[in-house]
Amino acid sequence: MLKRGHVTTTIAGLLTTAFLAAPASASTARAEQEFAPSAVRLQVSHQAAALDADAVSAVRRHWSAERVKQAIEAPKSLELPSAATGPAGEYDARTHEPVRLAPRRGPVDGTAAPSSVVGTFGTRQWTGPSTRKPASTIGKLLFDDSHGSPASCTATVIEAETGKLVLTAGHCLMDLGTTAWNTNVVFAPGYSGAVNYQLGGLWVASGYGVTGGWHTTKDSAHDLGFVALAAQNGLEIEDKVGAQGISFFEAAQQRVRAFGYPHNYGDGKYLFTCDPVTTTTTSYHPGAIELAPCDMGPGASGGSWMTDFDESGTTGVGYAVSVTSLYRPYAFPFQPAEIGPQFKDQEWDLYNLMLSY
């Protein structure tokens, strides 16, 4: 497994897909030199959002209690008639040692408290305190879609040097049909039937990005996005709520616990989890991985799949290795499944670029 390293890389001039707005500064990549982004591998798309105090305040005011309610009632889901087919590219053909980034800041208290099974396939409500990990690090991502309508997904705070990143699905940030960006993006950590103001309420996006694989081919194998959040009262979100770890270049077979806010359980208002199972590759979406059985439906999009999750509740921390992209209620062999991306070259490059926001 690769040890932590620090190398500064300049992103300017390396983008191979649409460049929509400049980041604040050059990114600080967390890797050895061989893992730094290159002109061949960097395939991402990103844009700035609210960048000053007035803009942040305006976005927060935009999300009235009624509009939050409307977003919760409109879960964003991905419905594809068949597997997307895009070029895999050399940047996805390579293999590396896993790169694991563990949380280094913020609260350390965790809790282990999934309730009894409420679904046929081991789906449970997470009933631990919303102010302790993992629940404090997971929440609702609220946004206006390309038509201006409020909608929602799931997102998770993950370890970053900047302390401000959450990960979610790419389709929660960029419209599937038009490639237009969603707007007025906010994150509500620890959401449990209501916005949790103990955890800062609504955190406003200062920038967000998706992989080139999602932007250009809408392929679930690359359906990943990161959101950078503006600080509140001098604190980054990771300082306030903690974070989950994240791991890149892992094998396809990982025993994971998935989290999300599915609309088919709890109307998308409460955090649910699927009992740990081992992921596999899937012929339905080559390059993606499958989690089965798991029957968290729309609303769980963007929810993290965590390997080596602390089931004891001491820390409440695991390592995100995928997010829910697509829900297949009738996957073979007649059990529901979630489809998600593997975190490989494109995803690593996007992560490093988003450290510049």
Summary of the structure (lengths in Angstrom):
residues: 357
radius of gyration: 18.1
end to end distance: 27.5
largest distance: 52.4
contacts: 1350
relative contact order: 0.21
helix: 17%
strand: 32%
